[in-house]
């Protein structure tokens, strides 16, 4: 793989990651939580289960 292909793959990956981060940030803000909480890896799953109205065991099942 040459350098131009690697940089293209890296750029596309960063763009996809940015879309995901911005989407999750917006979802947290619309649900009434601070947007920065979407950036913390395990904590954001806890907040997402609260937003969805799921019980605690659903959050615990995410680790299985």
Secondary structure, DSSP 8 states (H G I E B T S, - for coil): --HHHHHHHHHHHHHHHHHHHHHHHHHHHHHTS-GGGGGSHHHHHHHHHHHHT--HHHHHHTT-
